[in-house]
Amino acid sequence: MIETLVALLFAHAMADFVLQPDWMAKDKTKPKAILLHTLIVLITAQAALGQWTWPVLVLAAIHGITDWIKARFAPANFAAFMVDQCIHAITLIAFAMWQHSLWSTGLWAQVVPPQHTDLMLYSMLILCGGILTISAGGFAIGLLMRRFSYRLPNIGLTRGGQLIGQLERGLIFFFVIVNQPAGIGFLIGAKSVMRFGTTTKDQRASEYVIIGTLASFGWALAVSYLIVFVGNLLPPLEVMPTSN
């Protein structure tokens, strides 16, 4: 079951945050956009599992219906985004419990040696975690901060703040995965120094940066430790062959 879930989580991250352009995300009330996104969900799930089976079509249809309902009736804010992603996660877990053998009966499990399929699963999980931490995190924090009308003075690099957020979340993910969370303290110190000049002159700027930074760090930590938890449920990865 956990192998199937990891493959589906990876497919979901790819379909929602890598292979979905902005126009598609904004126009999901239109048949063309929602049908194309549903098709992408279907294809990525099939590719990750290594097989075509009718339950995957059901999963893709549920994903598409969920996204259409959200686009049609929910506001474009952080709460709606989180509810949407939670529904997707619950759907994936339920589907993996229902069709728990999809990974073991798929192409990858049949033609790839067991030690290499374990590596595939861990790679999928790490890539999924990176996508959710960096890309999904950026989208989520952007929605969260949209409610605040304040914007930092436009005196820095174009999209520099966005890149800083991506780098800090990526580094947090790396530190957690390699079991070196102490490195996160260095990031906090570095971020404080970088923003010191701006935040000491303007209380609104200070509060804006603090909220954004805490939200970004919190998101990265939550996703990172969730990935670690799921990884601990996978079979142990044997990097070196065992001796007789």
Residue pairs with C-beta under 8 A, 6 or more apart in sequence:
1 96
1 97
1 100
2 96
2 230
2 233
2 234
3 103
3 104
3 109
3 121
3 234
4 49
4 96
4 99
4 100
4 101
4 102
4 103
4 104
5 92
5 93
5 96
5 230
6 103
6 121
6 124
6 125
6 128
6 230
6 234
7 45
7 48
7 49
7 102
7 103
7 106
7 121
7 124
8 45
8 48
8 49
8 59
8 92
8 95
8 96
9 92
9 124
9 125
9 128
9 230
10 48
10 124
10 125
10 127
10 128
11 41
11 44
11 45
11 47
11 48
11 49
12 41
12 44
12 45
12 63
12 88
12 92
12 128
13 127
13 128
13 131
13 132
13 136
14 44
14 48
14 131
15 37
15 40
15 41
15 44
15 45
15 63
16 41
16 88
16 136
17 131
17 132
17 135
17 136
17 139
18 131
18 135
19 40
19 44
20 37
20 40
23 33
24 33
24 36
24 37
27 33
28 34
28 37
28 67
28 68
28 70
28 71
29 68
29 71
29 72
34 64
34 67
34 68
34 71
35 64
37 64
37 67
38 60
38 61
38 63
38 64
38 67
39 60
41 59
41 60
41 63
41 64
42 56
42 57
42 60
45 56
45 59
45 60
46 52
46 56
48 124
49 56
49 102
49 103
49 106
49 108
50 103
50 106
50 107
50 108
50 109
50 110
51 102
51 105
51 106
51 107
53 99
53 102
55 95
55 98
55 99
55 102
56 102
59 91
59 92
59 95
62 91
63 88
63 91
66 84
66 87
66 88
66 91
67 84
70 80
70 83
70 84
74 80
74 83
74 84
76 143
77 143
77 146
77 147
78 140
78 143
78 144
78 146
78 147
81 139
81 140
81 143
82 140
85 136
96 102
103 109
103 121
108 117
108 120
109 117
112 120
115 238
115 241
118 234
118 235
118 237
118 238
119 237
121 234
122 231
122 234
122 237
125 227
125 230
125 231
125 234
126 177
126 227
128 227
129 173
129 177
129 223
129 224
129 226
129 227
130 170
130 173
132 223
132 227
133 169
133 170
133 172
133 173
133 219
133 220
133 223
133 224
134 166
134 169
134 170
134 173
136 223
137 165
137 169
137 216
137 219
137 220
137 223
138 162
138 165
138 166
138 169
140 219
141 165
141 212
141 215
141 216
141 219
144 215
145 208
145 211
145 212
145 215
148 208
148 211
150 204
150 205
150 208
152 161
152 198
152 205
152 208
152 209
153 198
153 205
157 163
164 191
164 194
165 212
165 216
168 187
168 191
168 216
168 217
168 220
169 216
169 217
169 219
169 220
171 183
171 184
171 187
172 184
172 187
172 217
172 220
172 221
172 224
173 220
173 223
173 224
173 227
175 181
175 182
175 183
175 184
176 184
176 221
176 224
176 225
176 227
176 228
177 224
177 227
177 228
184 217
184 221
187 217
188 217
191 213
195 209
195 213
198 205
198 206
198 209
199 205
199 206
199 209
199 210
200 206
